[in-house]
Structure formats: C-alpha cells, structure tokens
Amino acid sequence: MQVKARVDELVAAFDIRFDLERHPYEFSGGQQQLVSIMRALAPRPEVLFLDEPFSALDYEMTLFIRDKLQEVQLQDRTTTLIVSHDLEDAVFLADRILLLTRRPTRVAAALNFELARPRGPESIADARFIEVKSNALEIFRRELASS
C-alpha cells in the first residue's frame, strides 16, 4: 500500500491528468519524461541523477516539469545532480553549478547560486540569476578561446 500512496502523491504533485494505465509508447514525449522523473522519485532517493531531463521538451513543458520537480525536491529534500547544456535550467534548479570543459573533461569553474526557493518564472529576471548566467557564459567563452 505504501507504493500506491507514493504514486498517488507524485500524481498529485505533478498534476497528472492523463491515463497512466496506457502503454508508454502511447504517451507524448513530455508525458514520458514526467513518468520517468516520477519513477526516479518514487523510492524517495537521497540523490537523484538527471541527464538532460528537458532536452526533448518544448519550453512550456520544460517550465512545467522544472517547477514541479523543484516542488518535490523541496518537499522530499532530495539532492539532485543535473547534467544540462541549458544554462537557464541549470541556474534555475541549482544551488551550485559545475561548468565542465570539453575533452579531457575537467571542472572549469564552480559557481554558487543562492536564491530563495521556491524559484518561480520571475527568478530568471532576478539580477543575481542574470549575473550567475553571465558569469557562466564568460567562463565558457574563455574555455572555447583557450581550446
């Protein structure tokens, strides 16, 4: 019964309005991604690893999943490691951002970002958000120039 309760909790948290009894191939890309993230969160992991969780999604679905993921992270206190090529996603979801170089891969910089949570859509217009994103872009420019 604990499993059903957790599934019901995640269905409510992610505002699922589609039939989970369907076959996975019948879901849209965004629905498949939602289910994948929910499946990863179901056992309440201490650490959640997400590799490009928004790469195949449209902007609207990205904003929705990003917001819902943040809510569950805050509720469950889950540490999350996200690999992303999208700086906005990284800065929005992270408190610490590691910028990696091309091969051989190394950490080019570690940026701390302290902005109160929950972070809403207005966060991307916050001066601190813009500053961290600009710093990250400058580090990338320097890395590209030196390679």
MODELLER restraints for C-alpha pairs under 7 A, 6 or more apart:
rsr = mdl.restraints
at = mdl.atoms
rsr.add(forms.Gaussian(group=physical.xy_distance, feature=features.Distance(at['CA:6:A'], at['CA:42:A']), mean=6.39, stdev=0.5))
rsr.add(forms.Gaussian(group=physical.xy_distance, feature=features.Distance(at['CA:7:A'], at['CA:42:A']), mean=6.83, stdev=0.5))
rsr.add(forms.Gaussian(group=physical.xy_distance, feature=features.Distance(at['CA:10:A'], at['CA:38:A']), mean=6.44, stdev=0.5))
rsr.add(forms.Gaussian(group=physical.xy_distance, feature=features.Distance(at['CA:13:A'], at['CA:68:A']), mean=6.76, stdev=0.5))
rsr.add(forms.Gaussian(group=physical.xy_distance, feature=features.Distance(at['CA:14:A'], at['CA:68:A']), mean=5.65, stdev=0.5))
rsr.add(forms.Gaussian(group=physical.xy_distance, feature=features.Distance(at['CA:24:A'], at['CA:32:A']), mean=6.77, stdev=0.5))
rsr.add(forms.Gaussian(group=physical.xy_distance, feature=features.Distance(at['CA:29:A'], at['CA:57:A']), mean=6.91, stdev=0.5))
rsr.add(forms.Gaussian(group=physical.xy_distance, feature=features.Distance(at['CA:30:A'], at['CA:57:A']), mean=5.98, stdev=0.5))
rsr.add(forms.Gaussian(group=physical.xy_distance, feature=features.Distance(at['CA:30:A'], at['CA:61:A']), mean=6.41, stdev=0.5))
rsr.add(forms.Gaussian(group=physical.xy_distance, feature=features.Distance(at['CA:44:A'], at['CA:76:A']), mean=6.93, stdev=0.5))
rsr.add(forms.Gaussian(group=physical.xy_distance, feature=features.Distance(at['CA:45:A'], at['CA:78:A']), mean=6.65, stdev=0.5))
rsr.add(forms.Gaussian(group=physical.xy_distance, feature=features.Distance(at['CA:46:A'], at['CA:78:A']), mean=5.30, stdev=0.5))
rsr.add(forms.Gaussian(group=physical.xy_distance, feature=features.Distance(at['CA:46:A'], at['CA:79:A']), mean=6.11, stdev=0.5))
rsr.add(forms.Gaussian(group=physical.xy_distance, feature=features.Distance(at['CA:47:A'], at['CA:78:A']), mean=5.83, stdev=0.5))
rsr.add(forms.Gaussian(group=physical.xy_distance, feature=features.Distance(at['CA:47:A'], at['CA:79:A']), mean=4.71, stdev=0.5))
rsr.add(forms.Gaussian(group=physical.xy_distance, feature=features.Distance(at['CA:47:A'], at['CA:80:A']), mean=5.56, stdev=0.5))
rsr.add(forms.Gaussian(group=physical.xy_distance, feature=features.Distance(at['CA:48:A'], at['CA:78:A']), mean=6.78, stdev=0.5))
rsr.add(forms.Gaussian(group=physical.xy_distance, feature=features.Distance(at['CA:48:A'], at['CA:79:A']), mean=6.21, stdev=0.5))
rsr.add(forms.Gaussian(group=physical.xy_distance, feature=features.Distance(at['CA:48:A'], at['CA:80:A']), mean=4.62, stdev=0.5))
rsr.add(forms.Gaussian(group=physical.xy_distance, feature=features.Distance(at['CA:48:A'], at['CA:81:A']), mean=6.16, stdev=0.5))
rsr.add(forms.Gaussian(group=physical.xy_distance, feature=features.Distance(at['CA:49:A'], at['CA:80:A']), mean=5.93, stdev=0.5))
rsr.add(forms.Gaussian(group=physical.xy_distance, feature=features.Distance(at['CA:49:A'], at['CA:81:A']), mean=4.90, stdev=0.5))
rsr.add(forms.Gaussian(group=physical.xy_distance, feature=features.Distance(at['CA:49:A'], at['CA:82:A']), mean=6.04, stdev=0.5))
rsr.add(forms.Gaussian(group=physical.xy_distance, feature=features.Distance(at['CA:50:A'], at['CA:81:A']), mean=6.23, stdev=0.5))
rsr.add(forms.Gaussian(group=physical.xy_distance, feature=features.Distance(at['CA:50:A'], at['CA:82:A']), mean=4.77, stdev=0.5))
rsr.add(forms.Gaussian(group=physical.xy_distance, feature=features.Distance(at['CA:50:A'], at['CA:83:A']), mean=6.27, stdev=0.5))
rsr.add(forms.Gaussian(group=physical.xy_distance, feature=features.Distance(at['CA:51:A'], at['CA:82:A']), mean=5.86, stdev=0.5))
rsr.add(forms.Gaussian(group=physical.xy_distance, feature=features.Distance(at['CA:51:A'], at['CA:83:A']), mean=4.74, stdev=0.5))
rsr.add(forms.Gaussian(group=physical.xy_distance, feature=features.Distance(at['CA:51:A'], at['CA:84:A']), mean=6.73, stdev=0.5))
rsr.add(forms.Gaussian(group=physical.xy_distance, feature=features.Distance(at['CA:52:A'], at['CA:83:A']), mean=5.48, stdev=0.5))
rsr.add(forms.Gaussian(group=physical.xy_distance, feature=features.Distance(at['CA:52:A'], at['CA:84:A']), mean=4.90, stdev=0.5))
rsr.add(forms.Gaussian(group=physical.xy_distance, feature=features.Distance(at['CA:54:A'], at['CA:62:A']), mean=5.70, stdev=0.5))
rsr.add(forms.Gaussian(group=physical.xy_distance, feature=features.Distance(at['CA:70:A'], at['CA:93:A']), mean=6.97, stdev=0.5))
rsr.add(forms.Gaussian(group=physical.xy_distance, feature=features.Distance(at['CA:84:A'], at['CA:90:A']), mean=6.43, stdev=0.5))
rsr.add(forms.Gaussian(group=physical.xy_distance, feature=features.Distance(at['CA:87:A'], at['CA:133:A']), mean=6.58, stdev=0.5))
rsr.add(forms.Gaussian(group=physical.xy_distance, feature=features.Distance(at['CA:90:A'], at['CA:97:A']), mean=6.89, stdev=0.5))
rsr.add(forms.Gaussian(group=physical.xy_distance, feature=features.Distance(at['CA:91:A'], at['CA:129:A']), mean=6.99, stdev=0.5))
rsr.add(forms.Gaussian(group=physical.xy_distance, feature=features.Distance(at['CA:91:A'], at['CA:133:A']), mean=6.85, stdev=0.5))
rsr.add(forms.Gaussian(group=physical.xy_distance, feature=features.Distance(at['CA:95:A'], at['CA:112:A']), mean=5.83, stdev=0.5))
rsr.add(forms.Gaussian(group=physical.xy_distance, feature=features.Distance(at['CA:95:A'], at['CA:113:A']), mean=4.78, stdev=0.5))
rsr.add(forms.Gaussian(group=physical.xy_distance, feature=features.Distance(at['CA:95:A'], at['CA:114:A']), mean=5.88, stdev=0.5))
rsr.add(forms.Gaussian(group=physical.xy_distance, feature=features.Distance(at['CA:96:A'], at['CA:110:A']), mean=6.85, stdev=0.5))
rsr.add(forms.Gaussian(group=physical.xy_distance, feature=features.Distance(at['CA:96:A'], at['CA:111:A']), mean=5.63, stdev=0.5))
rsr.add(forms.Gaussian(group=physical.xy_distance, feature=features.Distance(at['CA:96:A'], at['CA:112:A']), mean=4.43, stdev=0.5))
rsr.add(forms.Gaussian(group=physical.xy_distance, feature=features.Distance(at['CA:96:A'], at['CA:113:A']), mean=5.80, stdev=0.5))
rsr.add(forms.Gaussian(group=physical.xy_distance, feature=features.Distance(at['CA:97:A'], at['CA:110:A']), mean=5.61, stdev=0.5))
rsr.add(forms.Gaussian(group=physical.xy_distance, feature=features.Distance(at['CA:97:A'], at['CA:111:A']), mean=5.05, stdev=0.5))
rsr.add(forms.Gaussian(group=physical.xy_distance, feature=features.Distance(at['CA:97:A'], at['CA:112:A']), mean=6.34, stdev=0.5))
rsr.add(forms.Gaussian(group=physical.xy_distance, feature=features.Distance(at['CA:98:A'], at['CA:107:A']), mean=6.38, stdev=0.5))
rsr.add(forms.Gaussian(group=physical.xy_distance, feature=features.Distance(at['CA:98:A'], at['CA:109:A']), mean=5.90, stdev=0.5))
rsr.add(forms.Gaussian(group=physical.xy_distance, feature=features.Distance(at['CA:98:A'], at['CA:110:A']), mean=4.52, stdev=0.5))
rsr.add(forms.Gaussian(group=physical.xy_distance, feature=features.Distance(at['CA:98:A'], at['CA:111:A']), mean=6.45, stdev=0.5))
rsr.add(forms.Gaussian(group=physical.xy_distance, feature=features.Distance(at['CA:99:A'], at['CA:107:A']), mean=5.79, stdev=0.5))
rsr.add(forms.Gaussian(group=physical.xy_distance, feature=features.Distance(at['CA:99:A'], at['CA:108:A']), mean=5.47, stdev=0.5))
rsr.add(forms.Gaussian(group=physical.xy_distance, feature=features.Distance(at['CA:99:A'], at['CA:109:A']), mean=5.29, stdev=0.5))
rsr.add(forms.Gaussian(group=physical.xy_distance, feature=features.Distance(at['CA:99:A'], at['CA:110:A']), mean=6.30, stdev=0.5))
rsr.add(forms.Gaussian(group=physical.xy_distance, feature=features.Distance(at['CA:100:A'], at['CA:106:A']), mean=5.56, stdev=0.5))
rsr.add(forms.Gaussian(group=physical.xy_distance, feature=features.Distance(at['CA:100:A'], at['CA:107:A']), mean=4.62, stdev=0.5))
rsr.add(forms.Gaussian(group=physical.xy_distance, feature=features.Distance(at['CA:100:A'], at['CA:108:A']), mean=5.37, stdev=0.5))
rsr.add(forms.Gaussian(group=physical.xy_distance, feature=features.Distance(at['CA:101:A'], at['CA:107:A']), mean=6.40, stdev=0.5))
rsr.add(forms.Gaussian(group=physical.xy_distance, feature=features.Distance(at['CA:101:A'], at['CA:108:A']), mean=5.91, stdev=0.5))
rsr.add(forms.Gaussian(group=physical.xy_distance, feature=features.Distance(at['CA:101:A'], at['CA:143:A']), mean=7.00, stdev=0.5))
rsr.add(forms.Gaussian(group=physical.xy_distance, feature=features.Distance(at['CA:113:A'], at['CA:132:A']), mean=6.99, stdev=0.5))
rsr.add(forms.Gaussian(group=physical.xy_distance, feature=features.Distance(at['CA:123:A'], at['CA:129:A']), mean=6.77, stdev=0.5))
rsr.add(forms.Gaussian(group=physical.xy_distance, feature=features.Distance(at['CA:124:A'], at['CA:130:A']), mean=6.85, stdev=0.5))
